[in-house]
Amino acid sequence: MEDYSTSPVSGPRPKYVSPLFANEILVWYFDITTRYRPRKIIMSDNLVLDGEVREGFILLGKKGVYKVEKFLGEGSFGRVAKCKKLGTDKVVAIKIVSGSAQTEINLLKELSKIDGDKHNLVKMVDCFRYKSYTCIAMELLDQSLYDFMRERYNQPLTVEEIKTIAWQMIVALKGLESINLVHCDIKLDNIMLVDQVSEPFRVKLIDFGVSDKITNMRTGCLMQNMVYRAPEVHLGLPLDQRVDMWSLGYVLCVLYTGTFIHGWDSEYDIIRAMVNIFFTKTEENSGKKLWKLDTPLQQSLKTEKLREVEQFVDLLKRMLMMDPSKRISPSEALRHPFFTLGRMQPTAGSNNTKPAAVEGSAVPLQRAECLHMEQLWFYCAAADPHKHSEQHDSICIGCSCSSPAAAGAENLQV
């Protein structure tokens, strides 16, 4: 033990400090306070030459003392660690960022003005400094949708499961809109399952490191992950909160198809894919303009109503409008028939609503059928949902179709 009797600080001082006190309070060269700064350094577990935070470290926050149990992930922003708050059974996730991260802290404080549980937004519980790092303690969640999809080998979700996630994320966008905040980085990695065992598909939006106020968004500013990037960002057009709606629409597409619907080798490839996939196309031998969305064979309609799928694809169409001025807003999206036609019930532990199970089931599609809805081409799985053929049957939705195959098709049960 070190002798503290030579400390220049006036007043009675203990001659020895217990290891527990050294580990929990004297984090790094006693930098947390000048009151207990000695002439010599006590080599506690936290004092390492490289200055990196390690497992087993003790971090002193403003609202408690945290022990690093393990690291959950890392990226260009820094690392995220699972930490236990000493003296309690509470476990939190601490984001350890190089530098001040003052912008993110200010935005998280701004988020505290609205109910995080009600609007499905992650909650900050503490923030403090450790050496040259900024530590942001947040509620610990389960896993990201990216990890969840990877664990199930990118098997597509059902429409009911997607409806639950979509509703919560649109509520989150509406909450951000109420405080004039844009997330700017919505992707599978930043949508977290809260607890998939006790609350299936209860999700929250995380990571506000690149978020910004609407008034601060500058034309030509580069933002968002390239895969989820809105067309107006690619083209250098004026930006607002509608970039988030595009990203969310793309996320829902990935959840439904189980794959990214275009490549991301370059910005040129993405823009070309947007034109080919999302933009209007002219049907062969017809002057009718259509909007096209392809889905893989594995997505079967065996357990879902065809009407729900139609409404879901219509919602996607409105979320992925190339023209941001025509893109659906969060308030409009929450009133979309995809949500309003089904029965809704409260989700456990929140004021949000979760779609209940839909009664009945759809008959597998066998032929092209003209269903006078929006102008949309939608491709689904072949007739037998238990066989994985390479052929796709098409549904012509909203077009003026008079072909014998469509005219003679059997009626679908909806």
C-alpha positions as CSV (number, residue, x, y, z in Angstrom):
1,M,0.0,0.0,0.0
2,E,1.1,3.5,-0.7
3,D,1.7,6.2,1.9
4,Y,-0.7,9.1,1.5
5,S,0.8,11.2,4.3
6,T,2.8,13.3,1.9
7,S,-0.2,14.5,0.0
8,P,-0.1,18.3,-0.5
9,V,-3.9,18.5,0.1
10,S,-4.6,19.9,3.5
11,G,-6.8,18.2,6.1
12,P,-6.7,14.8,7.8
13,R,-5.9,12.0,5.3
14,P,-6.0,8.2,5.6
15,K,-2.5,6.6,5.5
16,Y,-3.7,3.6,3.5
17,V,-6.4,3.1,0.9
18,S,-8.1,-0.3,0.5
19,P,-7.9,-2.0,-2.9
20,L,-11.7,-1.7,-3.3
21,F,-11.5,2.1,-2.8
22,A,-8.6,2.3,-5.3
23,N,-10.5,0.3,-7.9
24,E,-13.9,1.9,-7.6
25,I,-13.0,5.5,-7.0
26,L,-9.4,6.2,-8.1
27,V,-10.0,5.5,-11.7
28,W,-7.1,7.1,-13.5
29,Y,-4.4,9.0,-11.8
30,F,-7.2,10.3,-9.4
31,D,-8.3,12.5,-12.3
32,I,-11.9,12.5,-11.1
33,T,-11.1,15.0,-8.4
34,T,-8.3,17.1,-7.3
35,R,-9.1,16.5,-3.6
36,Y,-7.4,13.2,-3.5
37,R,-4.5,13.7,-5.9
38,P,-1.3,12.1,-4.4
39,R,2.3,12.5,-5.4
40,K,2.5,8.9,-6.6
41,I,0.3,6.8,-8.8
42,I,-1.5,3.8,-7.4
43,M,-1.3,1.0,-10.0
44,S,-4.9,-0.2,-9.8
45,D,-6.5,-2.5,-12.4
46,N,-7.4,0.6,-14.5
47,L,-3.9,1.9,-14.9
48,V,-2.5,0.5,-18.1
49,L,0.1,2.0,-20.4
50,D,-2.0,2.1,-23.6
51,G,-4.9,3.8,-21.9
52,E,-7.5,1.4,-23.4
53,V,-10.6,0.4,-21.4
54,R,-10.4,-3.3,-20.6
55,E,-12.8,-5.9,-19.2
56,G,-12.9,-5.7,-15.5
57,F,-12.2,-1.9,-15.4
58,I,-14.2,0.3,-13.0
59,L,-15.7,3.4,-14.5
60,L,-16.9,6.2,-12.3
61,G,-20.0,7.9,-13.7
62,K,-22.0,10.8,-12.5
63,K,-24.9,8.5,-11.4
64,G,-23.0,5.5,-10.3
65,V,-19.9,3.3,-10.6
66,Y,-19.8,0.7,-13.4
67,K,-17.7,-2.4,-13.9
68,V,-16.9,-3.5,-17.5
69,E,-18.1,-7.1,-17.9
70,K,-17.5,-7.6,-21.6
71,F,-17.5,-5.8,-25.0
72,L,-20.5,-6.2,-27.2
73,G,-19.1,-4.7,-30.4
74,E,-17.0,-2.0,-32.0
75,G,-16.8,0.2,-35.0
76,S,-15.4,3.4,-36.3
77,F,-17.2,5.3,-33.5
78,G,-15.6,3.3,-30.7
79,R,-16.8,0.4,-28.6
80,V,-19.9,-0.7,-26.7
81,A,-19.4,-2.6,-23.4
82,K,-21.8,-4.4,-21.2
83,C,-21.4,-3.0,-17.7
84,K,-22.9,-3.7,-14.3
85,K,-23.7,-0.8,-12.0
86,L,-22.1,-1.6,-8.7
87,G,-24.3,-1.8,-5.7
88,T,-27.3,-2.7,-7.8
89,D,-28.4,-5.5,-10.2
90,K,-28.8,-3.0,-13.0
91,V,-26.9,-3.7,-16.3
92,V,-26.3,-1.0,-18.9
93,A,-24.6,-0.6,-22.2
94,I,-21.8,2.0,-22.2
95,K,-20.7,3.4,-25.5
96,I,-17.0,4.4,-25.3
97,V,-16.1,7.0,-27.8
98,S,-12.8,8.7,-28.5
99,G,-13.1,12.5,-28.1
100,S,-15.8,14.6,-26.6
101,A,-18.9,13.2,-28.5
102,Q,-20.6,16.4,-27.2
103,T,-22.9,16.5,-30.2
104,E,-24.3,13.1,-29.5
105,I,-24.7,13.8,-25.8
106,N,-26.6,17.0,-26.6
107,L,-28.9,15.1,-28.9
108,L,-29.5,12.4,-26.4
109,K,-30.4,15.1,-23.8
110,E,-32.8,16.5,-26.4
111,L,-34.4,13.0,-26.8
112,S,-35.0,13.0,-23.0
113,K,-37.7,15.6,-23.6
114,I,-39.9,12.9,-25.1
115,D,-40.8,9.5,-23.6
116,G,-38.3,7.0,-24.9
117,D,-40.5,4.0,-24.2
118,K,-43.5,5.5,-25.8
119,H,-41.6,6.5,-29.0
120,N,-39.3,3.5,-29.1
121,L,-36.1,5.4,-28.7
122,V,-33.1,4.3,-26.6
123,K,-32.7,6.1,-23.3
124,M,-29.4,7.6,-21.9
125,V,-28.9,6.9,-18.2
126,D,-25.5,8.5,-17.6
127,C,-22.6,10.2,-19.4
128,F,-19.1,10.9,-18.1
129,R,-15.4,11.1,-19.1
130,Y,-12.7,8.5,-18.7
131,K,-9.2,9.7,-19.8
132,S,-9.6,10.9,-23.4
133,Y,-12.8,8.9,-23.8
134,T,-16.5,9.9,-23.5
135,C,-18.7,7.2,-22.0
136,I,-22.4,7.2,-22.7
137,A,-24.4,4.8,-20.6
138,M,-27.7,3.6,-22.1
139,E,-30.3,1.0,-21.4
140,L,-29.1,-2.5,-22.4
141,L,-31.0,-4.0,-25.2
142,D,-31.0,-7.5,-26.8
143,Q,-29.6,-7.6,-30.3
144,S,-29.8,-5.7,-33.6
145,L,-32.0,-6.7,-36.4
146,Y,-28.9,-7.2,-38.5
147,D,-27.6,-9.9,-36.0
148,F,-31.1,-11.3,-35.7
149,M,-31.4,-11.8,-39.4
150,R,-27.9,-13.2,-39.7
151,E,-28.6,-15.8,-36.9
152,R,-31.6,-17.0,-38.9
153,Y,-29.6,-17.2,-42.1
154,N,-31.5,-14.2,-43.5
155,Q,-34.8,-16.0,-43.6
156,P,-37.5,-13.4,-44.4
157,L,-39.9,-12.3,-41.7
158,T,-43.6,-12.7,-42.0
159,V,-45.8,-9.7,-42.9
160,E,-47.2,-9.7,-39.3
161,E,-43.7,-9.5,-37.8
162,I,-42.7,-6.8,-40.2
163,K,-45.9,-4.9,-39.4
164,T,-45.0,-4.9,-35.7
165,I,-41.5,-3.5,-36.4
166,A,-42.7,-1.0,-39.0
167,W,-45.3,0.5,-36.6
168,Q,-42.8,1.0,-33.8
169,M,-40.2,2.6,-36.1
170,I,-42.7,4.9,-37.7
171,V,-43.7,6.0,-34.2
172,A,-40.0,6.6,-33.5
173,L,-39.8,8.8,-36.6
174,K,-42.8,10.7,-35.5
175,G,-41.2,11.3,-32.1
176,L,-38.1,12.6,-33.8
177,E,-40.1,14.8,-36.0
178,S,-41.8,16.4,-33.0
179,I,-38.4,17.7,-31.8
180,N,-37.1,18.5,-35.3
181,L,-34.5,15.8,-35.2
182,V,-33.3,13.6,-38.1
183,H,-31.6,10.3,-37.3
184,C,-29.6,10.2,-40.5
185,D,-28.4,6.6,-40.1
186,I,-31.4,4.2,-39.9
187,K,-30.3,0.7,-40.8
188,L,-30.6,-2.9,-39.5
189,D,-27.7,-2.4,-37.2
190,N,-29.4,0.6,-35.4
191,I,-32.7,-1.1,-34.8
192,M,-32.5,-3.1,-31.6
193,L,-34.7,-5.9,-30.3
194,V,-35.5,-5.0,-26.6
195,D,-36.0,-8.6,-25.4
196,Q,-36.9,-11.1,-28.0
197,V,-37.9,-13.8,-25.4
198,S,-40.2,-11.8,-23.2
199,E,-41.3,-9.1,-25.8
200,P,-41.0,-10.6,-29.3
201,F,-40.2,-8.0,-32.0
202,R,-40.3,-5.1,-29.5
203,V,-37.7,-2.7,-31.0
204,K,-36.0,0.6,-30.3
205,L,-34.0,3.0,-32.4
206,I,-30.4,3.5,-31.3
207,D,-27.2,5.4,-32.2
208,F,-27.7,9.1,-32.6
209,G,-24.0,9.8,-33.3
210,V,-24.6,11.4,-36.7
211,S,-28.1,12.8,-36.0
212,D,-28.8,16.4,-36.6
213,K,-31.5,19.1,-36.3
214,I,-33.5,19.7,-39.5
215,T,-32.4,23.3,-39.6
216,N,-28.8,22.2,-39.6
217,M,-29.0,19.9,-42.6
218,R,-27.2,21.4,-45.5
219,T,-27.8,20.7,-49.2
220,G,-25.1,18.4,-50.6
221,C,-24.2,17.0,-47.2
222,L,-23.2,13.3,-47.4
223,M,-25.0,11.2,-44.8
224,Q,-26.5,7.7,-44.2
225,N,-25.0,4.3,-44.9
226,M,-24.6,4.1,-48.7
227,V,-26.9,1.0,-49.0
228,Y,-29.8,2.8,-47.1
229,R,-29.0,6.3,-48.6
230,A,-32.0,8.3,-49.9
231,P,-31.8,9.4,-53.6
232,E,-31.8,13.1,-52.7
233,V,-28.6,12.5,-50.7
234,H,-27.0,10.8,-53.7
235,L,-28.1,13.7,-56.0
236,G,-27.1,16.6,-53.7
237,L,-30.6,17.9,-53.3
238,P,-32.2,19.7,-50.3
239,L,-32.5,17.4,-47.3
240,D,-35.0,17.0,-44.4
241,Q,-36.5,14.3,-42.2
242,R,-37.8,12.4,-45.2
243,V,-34.4,10.8,-45.7
244,D,-35.2,8.6,-42.6
245,M,-38.4,7.4,-44.2
246,W,-36.6,6.2,-47.2
247,S,-34.0,4.3,-45.1
248,L,-36.8,2.7,-43.0
249,G,-38.6,1.6,-46.2
250,Y,-35.4,-0.1,-47.4
251,V,-35.0,-1.8,-44.0
252,L,-38.6,-3.2,-44.4
253,C,-37.7,-4.5,-47.9
254,V,-34.7,-6.3,-46.5
255,L,-36.8,-7.9,-43.7
256,Y,-39.4,-9.0,-46.2
257,T,-37.1,-10.4,-48.9
258,G,-34.2,-11.6,-46.7
259,T,-31.7,-9.9,-48.9
260,F,-30.5,-6.4,-50.0
261,I,-32.4,-5.5,-53.1
262,H,-29.5,-3.9,-54.9
263,G,-25.7,-4.0,-54.8
264,W,-23.5,-1.4,-53.2
265,D,-20.2,-1.6,-55.0
266,S,-20.4,2.0,-56.0
267,E,-22.7,5.0,-55.8
268,Y,-23.3,4.7,-59.5
269,D,-24.5,1.1,-59.2
270,I,-26.9,2.1,-56.4
271,I,-28.4,5.0,-58.4
272,R,-28.8,2.8,-61.5
273,A,-30.5,0.2,-59.3
274,M,-32.9,2.8,-57.9
275,V,-33.9,3.7,-61.4
276,N,-34.4,0.1,-62.4
277,I,-36.2,-1.1,-59.3
278,F,-38.0,1.9,-57.7
279,F,-38.7,4.1,-60.6
280,T,-41.7,3.7,-62.9
281,K,-41.3,1.3,-65.8
282,T,-43.5,0.8,-68.9
283,E,-45.1,-2.6,-69.3
284,E,-44.2,-4.3,-72.6
285,N,-46.9,-3.7,-75.3
286,S,-48.7,-1.3,-73.0
287,G,-48.5,2.4,-72.3
288,K,-49.3,1.9,-68.6
289,K,-46.5,2.9,-66.2
290,L,-45.9,0.5,-63.4
291,W,-43.9,0.4,-60.2
292,K,-41.9,-2.8,-59.7
293,L,-40.7,-4.7,-56.7
294,D,-39.2,-8.2,-56.9
295,T,-39.2,-10.6,-54.0
296,P,-37.4,-14.0,-53.7
297,L,-39.2,-17.4,-54.1
298,Q,-38.7,-18.3,-50.5
299,Q,-41.3,-15.7,-49.4
300,S,-44.6,-17.6,-49.2
301,L,-48.0,-16.2,-48.6
302,K,-49.2,-19.5,-47.0
303,T,-50.0,-18.0,-43.6
304,E,-50.9,-14.4,-44.5
305,K,-53.8,-12.6,-46.2
306,L,-53.1,-11.5,-49.7
307,R,-54.8,-8.2,-48.8
308,E,-52.2,-7.5,-46.1
309,V,-49.4,-8.1,-48.5
310,E,-50.9,-5.7,-51.0
311,Q,-51.2,-3.0,-48.4
312,F,-47.7,-3.7,-47.2
313,V,-46.2,-3.3,-50.7
314,D,-48.3,-0.1,-51.2
315,L,-46.8,1.3,-48.0
316,L,-43.3,0.4,-49.3
317,K,-44.1,2.2,-52.5
318,R,-45.0,5.3,-50.6
319,M,-42.0,5.1,-48.4
320,L,-39.6,4.6,-51.3
321,M,-40.9,7.4,-53.5
322,M,-38.0,8.9,-55.5
323,D,-39.4,12.3,-55.1
324,P,-39.1,13.2,-51.4
325,S,-42.0,15.7,-51.7
326,K,-44.3,12.8,-52.5
327,R,-42.9,10.5,-49.9
328,I,-45.3,9.5,-47.1
329,S,-44.8,11.2,-43.7
330,P,-44.8,9.3,-40.3
331,S,-48.3,10.6,-39.5
332,E,-49.7,9.5,-42.8
333,A,-47.9,6.2,-42.6
334,L,-49.6,5.4,-39.2
335,R,-53.0,5.9,-40.8
336,H,-52.1,3.7,-43.8
337,P,-54.5,0.7,-44.3
338,F,-51.6,-1.7,-43.7
339,F,-52.0,-0.7,-40.0
340,T,-55.6,0.4,-39.7
341,L,-57.3,-2.5,-41.5
342,G,-56.1,-5.1,-38.9
343,R,-57.0,-5.3,-35.3
344,M,-54.4,-3.7,-33.0
345,Q,-53.6,-4.5,-29.4
346,P,-51.2,-2.9,-26.8
347,T,-47.7,-4.2,-26.7
348,A,-46.5,-5.3,-23.3
349,G,-44.8,-2.6,-21.4
350,S,-45.5,0.3,-23.7
351,N,-48.2,2.5,-25.1
352,N,-47.4,1.3,-28.6
353,T,-49.7,-0.9,-30.5
354,K,-48.9,-4.3,-32.0
355,P,-50.8,-6.0,-34.7
356,A,-52.7,-9.0,-33.6
357,A,-52.7,-12.3,-35.5
358,V,-54.8,-12.1,-38.6
359,E,-57.6,-14.6,-39.0
360,G,-57.7,-16.8,-42.0
361,S,-55.0,-17.7,-44.5
362,A,-54.2,-17.0,-48.1
363,V,-54.4,-19.6,-50.8
364,P,-51.1,-20.0,-52.6
365,L,-51.1,-18.1,-55.9
366,Q,-51.3,-20.2,-59.1
367,R,-51.9,-17.7,-61.9
368,A,-51.7,-14.0,-62.7
369,E,-54.7,-12.1,-61.2
370,C,-55.7,-8.6,-61.8
371,L,-56.4,-6.9,-58.5
372,H,-57.3,-3.3,-59.1
373,M,-55.2,-1.5,-56.5
374,E,-52.3,0.9,-57.0
375,Q,-50.0,0.9,-60.1
376,L,-47.6,-1.8,-59.0
377,W,-46.0,-5.0,-60.1
378,F,-45.3,-7.4,-57.3
379,Y,-43.7,-10.8,-57.7
380,C,-44.3,-13.6,-55.1
381,A,-43.6,-17.3,-54.6
382,A,-44.8,-20.0,-56.9
383,A,-47.8,-22.2,-56.3
384,D,-46.6,-24.8,-53.8
385,P,-45.1,-23.1,-50.7
386,H,-43.3,-26.3,-49.8
387,K,-41.4,-26.5,-53.1
388,H,-38.6,-24.1,-54.0
389,S,-38.9,-23.8,-57.8
390,E,-37.0,-21.1,-59.7
391,Q,-40.2,-19.9,-61.4
392,H,-42.1,-16.9,-60.1
393,D,-45.8,-16.2,-60.6
394,S,-46.7,-12.5,-60.9
395,I,-49.5,-10.5,-59.6
396,C,-50.5,-7.6,-61.8
397,I,-51.9,-5.0,-59.3
398,G,-53.7,-1.9,-60.6
399,C,-53.0,-2.4,-64.3
400,S,-55.5,-2.7,-67.1
401,C,-55.0,-6.4,-67.8
402,S,-57.1,-8.3,-70.3
403,S,-55.0,-11.3,-71.0
404,P,-56.8,-14.7,-71.2
405,A,-54.6,-16.0,-68.4
406,A,-55.6,-13.2,-66.1
407,A,-59.2,-13.2,-67.1
408,G,-59.5,-16.9,-66.6
409,A,-57.6,-17.1,-63.3
410,E,-59.3,-18.6,-60.3
411,N,-60.5,-16.2,-57.7
412,L,-58.2,-15.7,-54.7
413,Q,-59.5,-16.1,-51.2
414,V,-58.9,-12.9,-49.2
